[in-house]
C-alpha cells in the first residue's frame, strides 16, 4: 500500500483515506500469529486465516467515504 500512496503523493486523497492502515497492520499481526500457532494447534491457525480473509471481504469505508 505504501508504494501506491507514494505514487499518488503523501498529501493525496488516497493517503488521507488510508490513514494509519490499521487493517493492513492487523492482517500482518494475525498472519504472524497464525503461522506460530500452526505448529501447536493447526485448527486455530485455520480459524485465524479465515478471519483475516473475512475481514478483507468487508468493503473499506475509508475509501468509499473519500471517493
N, C-alpha and C positions, 0 to 999 in steps of 0.2 A: 504494500500500500504506500510505503514511503516513496518508492520510485514514481508512482503515478502522481502523488502530490508534488514531488519535485518537478515533474514535467509541467504541471499547471501553475506552480508557484505556491509559496507558503502563505501568501495572503489571498489566495483564491477562494471562491465559494466552496469548492470541494474540500479544501483544507479546513475551512471553518466548520463544515458539516461533519467531517470525520472526527475532529477534535482529538482527544487522547486515545482513541481507538481501543476502548475498553473491551469490545467484543473480540478483537484480534488477540489482545493480550490474555484474555480469559481462555481462549481456544488453545493458545500455546501452553499455558499452565495446565489445562485439562489433559491435553495430549501427553505432556510430560508425566503427569500423574498416572495416566492410563498405561504408559509404557512400563513405568516402575511397578505398577500393580499387576501387570500381566504375568510377572514371574511368580507372584504369590497366589492370586485369585483371578484367573483369566475371565471369569464371568463378570466380575466387577469392572474389569478393563473394557469389556464389550459394552457394558452399560454406559460408561463414560464416553466412549466413541460415539455411541448412538445419541447421547445428549448433546454432544458438540454438533453433530450433523443436524439435529432438530433445531438447535439454536440458530444455525445459518439458514434454515428454510423460512424462518420468520423474517418478513421484509424489514429492512433497516429504515426506521422512521427518520433518522438523521438526514439521509439523502433526500427522501421524499419531501421533507419539510423545506429544504433549501431550494430544491429544483422545482 
